Amino acid sequence: MKKYPGPKSLLLVCLLLLPLGFAVGKLQSQEKTPAAPHATLADFSWLAGRWEGNLGNVTAEQTWIPARNGTMQGMFRLTDTEKTIVVELFTIRETTDGVFFYLRHFSPELVPQEKEDAYRMKLAKWDSTHFQFDNTVHNELQHAILTHLDADHYTAHADVIGNNGQPRIIEVAYRRVK
């Protein structure tokens, strides 16, 4: 005949295992990663102002207007010593679905270079200095990454798939123009 522990033995086992249960619960709660807070346009306030950088032998200029009513707007101009090569208009929008970066390239006469709609990229990864937007549609521009280095410097990085199907990287180190 099997002998089962008496009530006192069960109580002792429960009291001994109770702290273990709290410890396991505590470990499980520590393993859970808290949900990241949502990024907002305030996270991009450092962009407001005028910026300049070089892309090889050409000059890249950006101007950002401070956010208002859920939208931050900017423009970009790429020039060489003789002409304007491309103009770009862009917005960063805060929506209920997240933060989105929209951009469109134009000729100096404002003829759109994209055959379809503007690029639409969603903020996918971020921290206090690094913001990665991922393209939500398949086309040339895959990722746009802004890295805030300090009050007067940031880097714009783009991962692009060229018309020939080959990947390339475009990166511009910007400095604030005062």
N, C-alpha and C positions, 0 to 999 in steps of 0.2 A: 504494500500500500504506500502511495506517495505521500510524503509529508509536505504540507504547504506552510509557508511562514505564517505566524500568528499576526494579529493586528499590530502588536508593538513592533515587530520586525518590519512590517510594511510601512509603518509610520517612520521608522528610522531610515529605511531606504528612500522614501519620499523626501525626507528632510535632507538627506545627503545629496540627492539628485536635483533638488530644487535650485541650489546655486548654479549647478551645471546648466540647467535650463535657462536661467537668466544670462549666463555667460554666452551660451549659444545664440540666444536672442539678440544680445548686444553685438556679437560678431556679425550676425546677419544684418542688423540695422546699419552697422558700419560699412558693410560691403555694398550697400545700396548707394548708387551715385545720385545725389540730389539733382533734380532737373535744373538745367542751365536757365538763368533768367533770359528773358527775351531781349534782344538787342533793340535799340531805339535810335532815332535820328540824333539824339543827344550824343551817342557814341561817335558820331562823325563830325561834331562841331569843330574839331581841330582843322578840318579841311577848308573852312571858310577863309577866303582870301585868294591871293594871286600866287601862282607857282610857276617855276621855270626849270627845265632840264634839257639834256641833250640826248639825242638818239642818233648816234653816229655823227654825221656832219650836219644834221638838221636840229632845229630848236623846237622843243615841245613846250607849249604854254597852256596852263589851265587857270581858270578863274571859277571859284565856287561861291555861290550866294548862300548865306545862312538859311537854315531850314525855317519854313513857315507852313502851317496848315498841312503837315504830314509830308512835305516835299522839300528836298534840297536840290538846287539846280546848278548846273555848271556848263562850261564850254571849254573846248580844247582847240588849239590851232597848231599845226605842224608846218614849219616854214624852213626854206633854205635861204641862201643869200639873194635869190632872185624872185621867188614866188611862194605863194601859199599852196601847200600840197594837199592838205585835207583839213576840214573843219568837223568838229564832233560836238553834238549836243547831248547832254545826259542829265538824268535825274536819279536821286536815291529817294525811294518812297517807302514810308512806313505804313503797312497795311495790317489787317487782322491776320493775314496768312504769313506775316514776316516782313523782312526788309528786302526790297528789290532794287536792283541797279539796272536802269534802262539806258541804252545809248544808241545813237545813230550817226553814221558818217555821211558827210556831204562834200560836194565839190565847193570851191569858193563861190560858185553861183547858186549854192544851196540845192543842187540836184542830189537826191538821196543815192548813196552808193549801194545800200542793201536792197535787193529786189523785193524782199518780203518786209515784214514788220521790223521794228527796232529790236535790237538784242534785249532779252529779258533774262536777268540773272538773279538768282535768289541767294541771299546770305546763308551760307551753309556752315561755316566755321568762323569763330571769332574769339578773341580775348581782348585785353585792353589795348593791344598794339597791332594786331594782325586780323584782317578781315578778308575772308575768302568767299567770293561770289561764284556760284556754279551756274553754267548755262542750262536752262531748263528745256532748250530745244537743240536738236543736233544741227550745228553749222560750224563755221570756222572757229569762233571764239569759244573755248571750253571753260576757262577759269579766268577770273580777274582777282588779283590779290593786292590789297593795299596794306603796306606795313608802315606804321607811324613810328619813326625813329626818335624824333624829338620835336619841340615846338616849331622848328624851322626846316625840317627834313622828313621826307617820306619816299618810299619806293612803290612804284606801280609796276606790277608784273602781270603779264598775260600769257597764257598757254593757248596757242593757236594751231589749228590744222590748216595748212595751206591748200590752195587749189589742186596742188599735185599730190595731196594726201599725206604729205610729210609734216611732222610736228615741228614747231619752232617756238622760241620764247622771245617775247619782247619785254624789255625791262628798262624803265626810266627812273633815275634818281632825281627827285625834285627838291628844290630849295625854295623857301618862301621869298617872294619879292616884296620888299618893304618900300 
